[in-house]
Amino acid sequence: MNPGLAFDAVTCLRGGRILFEGLSFALAPGDAGLVLGPNGVGKSSLVRIAAGLLAPLGGRVTGEGTRALLSETAALDAERTLAGALGFWAGLDGRGEAVGDALEAVGLADLADVPVRLLSTGQRRRAGFARVLASGAPIWLLDEPGNGLDTVSLAMLEARIAAHRAGGGIVLVATHQPIALPDAQEIAL
Ligand SMILES: Nc1ncnc2c1ncn2[C@@H]1O[C@H](COP(=O)(O)OP(=O)(O)OP(=O)(O)O)[C@@H](O)[C@H]1O
């Protein structure tokens, strides 16, 4: 199976307004898409459509391969320990053993036993990214992945994305912040 992600003439309606219309792009293994545009233009909506959480008004999304989403909400149970919350999701994919390495990768191994609700903003963001890493999904959908990250963590994120692409993974990033994403396809809304 060759992963891929393509938008074919996708139109997005939200809150009674057309946010974008007839949007097409295609990402192949190793590719990155960078979604850019001002506040409220529809970047998060585009990522949600790519994740299958929001239906487009028109057009279609195609592509093979599982998709992992990092969005504003980390989607981790606040009352569980960090390792427990990540283990819940990874376990659903039969990848419970991947949690330890993911926590190491994002520099949170020391906080594995801390409840998610006690994490700082940046730590929570990194925890959300650890969930993506642990998923093993070939397609990463990252909505503002750099939010709240310090310089070291941003460099970690960029390095992990580069390694993912080098291994044939695909990434779609929506962001305001500058992020190193060499040769990314710009998707300007
Ligand atoms: N659940 C919803 N119901 C109705 N309208 C919504 C909903 N979520 C978002 N919108 C509207 O859709 C528009 C686009 O929102 P979206 O979050 O996709 O933009 P964005 O480009 O990601 O913004 P930002 O840069 O501020 O994160 C906004 O006008 C917003 O109010």
The ligand as an SDF file (V2000), in Angstrom:
LIG
                    3D

 31 33  0  0  0  0  0  0  0  0999 V2000
  -18.1210   24.2490   14.6840 N   0  0  0  0  0  0  0  0  0  0  0  0
  -18.2470   25.3420   13.9210 C   0  0  0  0  0  0  0  0  0  0  0  0
  -19.4640   25.7590   13.5210 N   0  0  0  0  0  0  0  0  0  0  0  0
  -19.5990   26.8410   12.7520 C   0  0  0  0  0  0  0  0  0  0  0  0
  -18.5810   27.5950   12.3130 N   0  0  0  0  0  0  0  0  0  0  0  0
  -17.3500   27.2240   12.6950 C   0  0  0  0  0  0  0  0  0  0  0  0
  -17.1150   26.0890   13.5150 C   0  0  0  0  0  0  0  0  0  0  0  0
  -15.7980   25.9780   13.7060 N   0  0  0  0  0  0  0  0  0  0  0  0
  -15.2260   27.0040   13.0460 C   0  0  0  0  0  0  0  0  0  0  0  0
  -16.1500   27.7460   12.4320 N   0  0  0  0  0  0  0  0  0  0  0  0
  -15.9220   28.9480   11.6190 C   0  0  0  0  0  0  0  0  0  0  0  0
  -15.1910   28.5830   10.4740 O   0  0  0  0  0  0  0  0  0  0  0  0
  -14.2470   29.6060   10.1580 C   0  0  0  0  0  0  0  0  0  0  0  0
  -12.8940   28.9950    9.9700 C   0  0  0  0  0  0  0  0  0  0  0  0
  -12.4470   28.4340   11.1950 O   0  0  0  0  0  0  0  0  0  0  0  0
  -11.0700   27.6480   11.2550 P   0  0  0  0  0  0  0  0  0  0  0  0
  -10.8660   27.2860   12.6910 O   0  0  0  0  0  0  0  0  0  0  0  0
  -11.0580   26.5720   10.2510 O   0  0  0  0  0  0  0  0  0  0  0  0
  -10.0410   28.7800   10.8030 O   0  0  0  0  0  0  0  0  0  0  0  0
   -8.4700   28.8800   10.9530 P   0  0  0  0  0  0  0  0  0  0  0  0
   -7.9510   29.4110    9.6500 O   0  0  0  0  0  0  0  0  0  0  0  0
   -7.9040   27.5940   11.4260 O   0  0  0  0  0  0  0  0  0  0  0  0
   -8.3410   29.9810   12.0820 O   0  0  0  0  0  0  0  0  0  0  0  0
   -7.1620   30.3030   13.1310 P   0  0  0  0  0  0  0  0  0  0  0  0
   -5.9880   30.7810   12.3360 O   0  0  0  0  0  0  0  0  0  0  0  0
   -7.7380   31.3870   13.9710 O   0  0  0  0  0  0  0  0  0  0  0  0
   -6.8980   29.0420   13.9000 O   0  0  0  0  0  0  0  0  0  0  0  0
  -14.3280   30.6330   11.2670 C   0  0  0  0  0  0  0  0  0  0  0  0
  -15.0710   31.7380   10.8050 O   0  0  0  0  0  0  0  0  0  0  0  0
  -15.0520   29.9340   12.3590 C   0  0  0  0  0  0  0  0  0  0  0  0
  -15.8500   30.8020   13.1020 O   0  0  0  0  0  0  0  0  0  0  0  0
  1  2  1  0
  2  3  1  0
  2  7  2  0
  3  4  2  0
  4  5  1  0
  5  6  2  0
  6  7  1  0
  6 10  1  0
  7  8  1  0
  8  9  2  0
  9 10  1  0
 10 11  1  0
 11 12  1  0
 11 30  1  0
 12 13  1  0
 13 14  1  0
 13 28  1  0
 14 15  1  0
 15 16  1  0
 16 17  2  0
 16 18  1  0
 16 19  1  0
 19 20  1  0
 20 21  2  0
 20 22  1  0
 20 23  1  0
 23 24  1  0
 24 25  2  0
 24 26  1  0
 24 27  1  0
 28 29  1  0
 28 30  1  0
 30 31  1  0
M  END
$$$$
